Amino acid sequence: TIPTFSLVPCRASLQIFKEVGMQRLRKKSLLLTGFLEDQIRSKFSDQIEIITPAEKDKRGSQLSLKVSGTSRDLQTRLREKGVMIDWREPGVMRVAPVPLYNSFQDVWKFCEILKGCLER
């Protein structure tokens, strides 16, 4: 049996999802991830390869990015700037804009921070 107090945050989060609606979240997810994809392709085509399937119905809200010529140190530099990513060897970072609380401005800002970290 789960302790009652442990369920309180779960119940609150489920209420938020109910109010927003899964269809709206999925729509925003597709738009945010598409925007991220466009930004990566236009700004980093010579440094970053998107290895996540291009078909929107075959991916979630994350993109796996193969970053040439870098190491896990990139993750450290991004974290120092307040950006959380998931790093997988060899040289793959997974980036996931979350539709419930990330904005298009957040995606744009991420790309600016990434650009600065890669120029370092």
FIDRENZA-339963 format. One record per residue: residue number from 1; x, y, z of N, C-alpha, C, O in turn. Coordinates in Angstrom, 3 decimals. Example, Ala and Ser with C-alpha at 12.3 -4.5 7.8 and 13.67 -1.06 7.14 Angstrom:
FIDRENZA-339963
     i         nx         ny         nz        cax        cay        caz         cx         cy         cz         ox         oy         oz
     1     13.190     -5.690      7.800     12.300     -4.500      7.800     13.200     -3.300      7.800     14.236     -3.319      8.465
     2     12.850     -2.250      7.080     13.670     -1.060      7.140     12.900      0.030      7.870     13.409      1.138      8.039
end
This chain:
FIDRENZA-339963
     i         nx         ny         nz        cax        cay        caz         cx         cy         cz         ox         oy         oz
     1      0.842     -1.174      0.000      0.000      0.000      0.000      0.891      1.243      0.000      1.852      1.336      0.764
     2      0.559      2.173     -0.854      1.318      3.417     -0.962      0.890      4.359      0.159     -0.305      4.512      0.411
     3      1.852      4.993      0.837      1.491      5.972      1.869      0.677      7.127      1.271      0.990      7.625      0.189
     4     -0.343      7.534      1.973     -1.262      8.570      1.496     -0.543      9.856      1.123     -0.830     10.447      0.083
     5      0.386     10.292      1.960      1.074     11.556      1.682      1.920     11.481      0.410      2.185     12.506     -0.217
     6      2.339     10.291      0.031      3.100     10.136     -1.214      2.216     10.325     -2.439      2.716     10.637     -3.520
     7      0.925     10.142     -2.285     -0.002     10.280     -3.402     -0.449     11.725     -3.650     -0.962     12.036     -4.725
     8     -0.261     12.589     -2.684     -0.722     13.971     -2.822     -0.082     14.659     -4.028     -0.811     15.245     -4.828
     9      1.248     14.619     -4.200      1.832     15.262     -5.392      1.378     14.591     -6.690      1.203     15.258     -7.710
    10      1.192     13.296     -6.647      0.724     12.571     -7.835     -0.670     13.042     -8.221     -0.946     13.286     -9.395
    11     -1.528     13.166     -7.254     -2.894     13.618     -7.528     -2.894     15.039     -8.094     -3.635     15.342     -9.028
    12     -2.063     15.898     -7.526     -1.982     17.281     -8.008     -1.486     17.316     -9.452     -2.009     18.077    -10.266
    13     -0.485     16.505     -9.776      0.029     16.500    -11.148     -1.008     15.944    -12.118     -1.129     16.437    -13.240
    14     -1.746     14.942    -11.708     -2.788     14.399    -12.576     -3.878     15.432    -12.847     -4.447     15.470    -13.938
    15     -4.164     16.260    -11.863     -5.150     17.325    -12.037     -4.664     18.336    -13.073     -5.442     18.807    -13.902
    16     -3.382     18.666    -13.021     -2.807     19.599    -14.003     -2.928     19.014    -15.406     -3.351     19.705    -16.333
    17     -2.558     17.749    -15.565     -2.667     17.104    -16.878     -4.121     17.083    -17.362     -4.388     17.275    -18.549
    18     -5.046     16.853    -16.447     -6.461     16.829    -16.816     -6.922     18.205    -17.292     -7.652     18.315    -18.277
    19     -6.496     19.242    -16.594     -6.895     20.608    -16.964     -6.319     21.015    -18.317     -7.013     21.618    -19.136
    20     -5.069     20.689    -18.547     -4.411     21.085    -19.795     -4.894     20.215    -20.951     -5.170     20.724    -22.037
    21     -4.996     18.927    -20.727     -5.436     17.987    -21.760     -4.262     17.393    -22.527     -3.350     18.109    -22.941
    22     -4.292     16.098    -22.707     -3.198     15.411    -23.381     -3.087     15.801    -24.849     -1.981     15.858    -25.386
    23     -4.202     16.067    -25.501     -4.138     16.473    -26.916     -3.402     17.801    -27.073     -2.598     17.965    -27.991
    24     -3.673     18.732    -26.191     -2.982     20.030    -26.252     -1.495     19.869    -25.942     -0.647     20.499    -26.576
    25     -1.192     19.024    -24.965      0.214     18.789    -24.644      0.950     18.133    -25.807      2.077     18.516    -26.119
    26      0.332     17.160    -26.443      0.979     16.488    -27.576      1.172     17.461    -28.737      2.209     17.448    -29.400
    27      0.171     18.301    -28.978      0.294     19.280    -30.058      1.465     20.223    -29.796      2.274     20.480    -30.688
    28      1.551     20.733    -28.573      2.661     21.628    -28.237      3.982     20.877    -28.281      4.997     21.434    -28.699
    29      3.979     19.631    -27.858      5.186     18.810    -27.906      5.707     18.688    -29.331      6.902     18.853    -29.578
    30      4.816     18.403    -30.261      5.212     18.294    -31.672      5.771     19.615    -32.190      6.771     19.634    -32.908
    31      5.128     20.709    -31.826      5.590     22.021    -32.276      6.945     22.392    -31.667      7.830     22.882    -32.368
    32      7.104     22.157    -30.359      8.370     22.472    -29.695      9.519     21.636    -30.249     10.594     22.158    -30.544
    33      9.281     20.333    -30.386     10.327     19.452    -30.889     10.646     19.784    -32.342     11.808     19.727    -32.747
    34      9.642     20.125    -33.123      9.866     20.546    -34.500     10.681     21.827    -34.574     11.559     21.963    -35.426
    35     10.390     22.766    -33.682     11.154     24.012    -33.619     12.604     23.731    -33.244     13.527     24.294    -33.833
    36     12.796     22.851    -32.255     14.148     22.457    -31.860     14.881     21.828    -33.040     16.042     22.144    -33.300
    37     14.203     20.944    -33.742     14.798     20.294    -34.911     15.214     21.327    -35.959     16.323     21.259    -36.488
    38     14.346     22.267    -36.256     14.667     23.325    -37.229     15.875     24.150    -36.780     16.754     24.463    -37.583
    39     15.909     24.495    -35.506     17.025     25.278    -34.980     18.347     24.513    -35.080     19.372     25.078    -35.462
    40     18.315     23.243    -34.736     19.533     22.417    -34.802     20.009     22.303    -36.246     21.195     22.469    -36.531
    41     19.085     22.019    -37.148     19.474     21.871    -38.566     20.012     23.178    -39.152     20.948     23.154    -39.952
    42     19.436     24.309    -38.767     19.876     25.576    -39.365     21.139     26.136    -38.715     21.931     26.794    -39.389
    43     21.341     25.893    -37.435     22.472     26.503    -36.737     23.670     25.584    -36.549     24.794     26.052    -36.366
    44     23.431     24.262    -36.594     24.501     23.326    -36.236     24.680     22.191    -37.245     25.176     21.124    -36.884
    45     24.290     22.401    -38.481     24.305     21.311    -39.461     25.689     20.700    -39.654     25.795     19.528    -40.014
    46     26.752     21.473    -39.423     28.099     20.952    -39.601     28.659     20.282    -38.344     29.701     19.631    -38.408
    47     27.981     20.434    -37.203     28.476     19.891    -35.942     27.584     18.823    -35.328     28.064     17.953    -34.601
    48     26.290     18.884    -35.615     25.339     18.021    -34.924     24.466     17.288    -35.932     23.917     17.882    -36.861
    49     24.354     15.981    -35.720     23.465     15.149    -36.533     22.300     14.692    -35.652     22.510     14.176    -34.555
    50     21.100     14.880    -36.130     19.920     14.402    -35.406     19.740     12.927    -35.758     19.526     12.586    -36.921
    51     19.826     12.054    -34.755     19.718     10.613    -35.023     18.363     10.042    -34.613     18.101      8.855    -34.805
    52     17.513     10.881    -34.054     16.141     10.485    -33.745     15.366     10.415    -35.065     15.627     11.212    -35.965
    53     14.423      9.484    -35.200     13.628      9.433    -36.436     12.993     10.782    -36.765     12.500     11.480    -35.878
    54     13.011     11.137    -38.035     12.436     12.417    -38.478     10.913     12.392    -38.441     10.283     13.440    -38.302
    55     10.313     11.208    -38.564      8.860     11.092    -38.558      8.324     11.396    -37.158      8.685     10.729    -36.189
    56      7.475     12.390    -37.065      6.972     12.845    -35.767      6.237     11.767    -34.982      6.276     11.761    -33.751
    57      5.569     10.856    -35.683      4.831      9.812    -34.978      5.735      8.675    -34.502      5.256      7.741    -33.859
    58      7.028      8.736    -34.805      7.971      7.702    -34.379      8.918      8.193    -33.296      9.889      7.514    -32.961
    59      8.640      9.369    -32.747      9.486      9.894    -31.681      8.605     10.571    -30.638      7.461     10.939    -30.904
    60      9.151     10.719    -29.485      8.460     11.461    -28.439      8.852     12.918    -28.521      8.983     13.475    -29.611
    61      9.036     13.530    -27.381      9.381     14.950    -27.383     10.886     15.185    -27.340     11.330     16.329    -27.235
    62     11.666     14.130    -27.418     13.108     14.317    -27.334     13.795     14.091    -28.661     13.303     13.366    -29.526
    63     14.958     14.737    -28.805     15.825     14.504    -29.955     17.161     13.999    -29.454     17.722     14.546    -28.504
    64     17.671     12.961    -30.087     19.020     12.477    -29.806     19.945     13.118    -30.823     19.737     13.007    -32.032
    65     20.967     13.790    -30.318     21.858     14.573    -31.161     23.277     14.023    -31.058     23.847     13.964    -29.969
    66     23.837     13.625    -32.183     25.230     13.160    -32.219     26.091     14.384    -32.464     26.000     15.029    -33.509
    67     26.923     14.691    -31.491     27.734     15.901    -31.521     29.165     15.523    -31.884     29.844     14.833    -31.123
    68     29.619     15.975    -33.043     30.957     15.618    -33.489     32.016     16.443    -32.755     31.834     17.628    -32.476
    69     33.123     15.773    -32.457     34.270     16.452    -31.880     34.100     16.976    -30.479     34.736     17.967    -30.119
    70     33.266     16.350    -29.671     33.102     16.812    -28.294     33.027     15.607    -27.365     32.977     14.459    -27.808
    71     33.020     15.889    -26.095     32.975     14.839    -25.087     31.914     15.177    -24.053     31.169     16.148    -24.187
    72     31.868     14.358    -23.031     30.909     14.555    -21.954     31.102     15.917    -21.264     30.220     16.389    -20.548
    73     32.249     16.526    -21.488     32.516     17.859    -20.952     31.453     18.860    -21.417     31.161     19.832    -20.721
    74     30.885     18.616    -22.585     29.817     19.490    -23.082     28.636     19.479    -22.119     28.040     20.524    -21.858
    75     28.297     18.317    -21.594     27.204     18.223    -20.624     27.519     19.083    -19.392     26.645     19.776    -18.873
    76     28.746     19.031    -18.941     29.154     19.825    -17.779     29.017     21.308    -18.061     28.495     22.053    -17.231
    77     29.480     21.747    -19.227     29.376     23.164    -19.585     27.917     23.605    -19.677     27.570     24.705    -19.248
    78     27.062     22.744    -20.240     25.638     23.078    -20.334     25.007     23.169    -18.950     24.216     24.076    -18.687
    79     25.346     22.249    -18.074     24.790     22.279    -16.707     25.206     23.533    -15.964     24.429     24.100    -15.196
    80     26.450     23.967    -16.199     26.910     25.208    -15.574     26.059     26.396    -16.010     25.964     27.391    -15.291
    81     25.445     26.295    -17.180     24.566     27.352    -17.707     23.099     27.098    -17.368     22.222     27.837    -17.816
    82     22.825     26.048    -16.570     21.461     25.751    -16.149     20.670     24.870    -17.102     19.448     24.778    -16.988
    83     21.353     24.221    -18.044     20.681     23.366    -19.031     20.885     21.906    -18.647     22.012     21.451    -18.449
    84     19.779     21.186    -18.545     19.840     19.759    -18.207     19.613     18.935    -19.473     18.588     19.068    -20.142
    85     20.578     18.089    -19.785     20.466     17.162    -20.902     20.858     15.782    -20.400     21.362     15.633    -19.287
    86     20.624     14.786    -21.225     21.041     13.421    -20.932     22.166     13.089    -21.902     22.006     13.251    -23.112
    87     23.286     12.634    -21.394     24.447     12.329    -22.236     24.623     10.827    -22.345     24.573     10.117    -21.340
    88     24.827     10.344    -23.551     25.082      8.925    -23.822     26.334      8.804    -24.679     26.502      9.531    -25.658
    89     27.188      7.901    -24.311     28.392      7.664    -25.127     27.988      6.854    -26.343     27.098      6.010    -26.241
    90     28.607      7.080    -27.486     29.696      8.012    -27.737     29.200      9.335    -28.314     28.808      9.393    -29.480
    91     29.212     10.367    -27.531     28.921     11.712    -28.005     27.491     11.987    -28.411     27.253     12.728    -29.364
    92     26.531     11.406    -27.707     25.121     11.640    -28.026     24.464     12.332    -26.831     24.550     11.865    -25.695
    93     23.815     13.444    -27.117     23.036     14.080    -26.062     21.562     14.031    -26.433     21.183     14.181    -27.595
    94     20.753     13.817    -25.419     19.311     13.769    -25.631     18.710     15.021    -25.016     18.926     15.334    -23.845
    95     17.953     15.724    -25.841     17.356     17.000    -25.443     15.840     16.848    -25.559     15.334     16.374    -26.576
    96     15.127     17.250    -24.521     13.678     17.066    -24.517     12.970     18.317    -24.007     12.888     18.525    -22.797
    97     12.458     19.151    -24.906     11.636     20.265    -24.440     10.293     19.723    -23.937      9.588     19.022    -24.663
    98      9.954     20.047    -22.714      8.752     19.503    -22.079      7.590     20.476    -22.287      7.657     21.620    -21.838
    99      6.529     20.034    -22.964      5.454     20.960    -23.335      4.685     21.553    -22.160      4.050     22.597    -22.308
   100      4.730     20.920    -21.018      3.975     21.447    -19.878      4.610     22.727    -19.327      3.908     23.598    -18.811
   101      5.922     22.838    -19.436      6.557     24.013    -18.847      7.659     24.658    -19.677      8.173     25.699    -19.267
   102      8.048     24.103    -20.815      9.021     24.765    -21.680      8.310     25.575    -22.750      7.202     25.244    -23.171
   103      8.968     26.640    -23.178      8.409     27.524    -24.201      9.305     27.510    -25.439     10.393     26.934    -25.425
   104      8.836     28.146    -26.497      9.648     28.280    -27.698     10.866     29.148    -27.404     11.937     28.928    -27.969
   105     10.708     30.117    -26.535     11.837     30.946    -26.124     12.881     30.104    -25.394     14.080     30.328    -25.562
   106     12.441     29.143    -24.590     13.375     28.241    -23.916     14.195     27.446    -24.928     15.401     27.274    -24.753
   107     13.551     26.967    -25.976     14.246     26.204    -27.016     15.265     27.097    -27.715     16.406     26.691    -27.938
   108     14.851     28.307    -28.057     15.769     29.249    -28.700     16.960     29.547    -27.794     18.106     29.559    -28.244
   109     16.679     29.786    -26.510     17.740     30.079    -25.542     18.685     28.885    -25.403     19.900     29.065    -25.320
   110     18.142     27.676    -25.378     18.984     26.476    -25.321     19.971     26.466    -26.482     21.158     26.197    -26.293
   111     19.481     26.757    -27.676     20.348     26.739    -28.858     21.436     27.806    -28.768     22.563     27.576    -29.205
   112     21.113     28.959    -28.213     22.124     29.995    -28.009     23.177     29.564    -27.006     24.369     29.790    -27.217
   113     22.747     28.948    -25.923     23.673     28.444    -24.911     24.537     27.333    -25.500     25.747     27.295    -25.279
   114     23.905     26.428    -26.252     24.647     25.342    -26.897     25.707     25.896    -27.849     26.838     25.411    -27.884
   115     25.334     26.898    -28.604     26.278     27.526    -29.534     27.498     28.058    -28.782     28.636     27.848    -29.203
   116     27.256     28.741    -27.676     28.350     29.262    -26.866     29.231     28.166    -26.298     30.454     28.303    -26.259
   117     28.614     27.077    -25.857     29.371     25.961    -25.292     30.195     25.241    -26.359     31.295     24.767    -26.074
   118     29.682     25.155    -27.565     30.414     24.494    -28.638     31.558     25.356    -29.161     32.555     24.822    -29.648
   119     31.434     26.672    -29.070     32.485     27.580    -29.530     33.653     27.627    -28.569     34.750     28.040    -28.943
   120     33.437     27.220    -27.370     34.438     27.247    -26.306     35.633     26.425    -26.627     36.564     26.350    -25.825
end
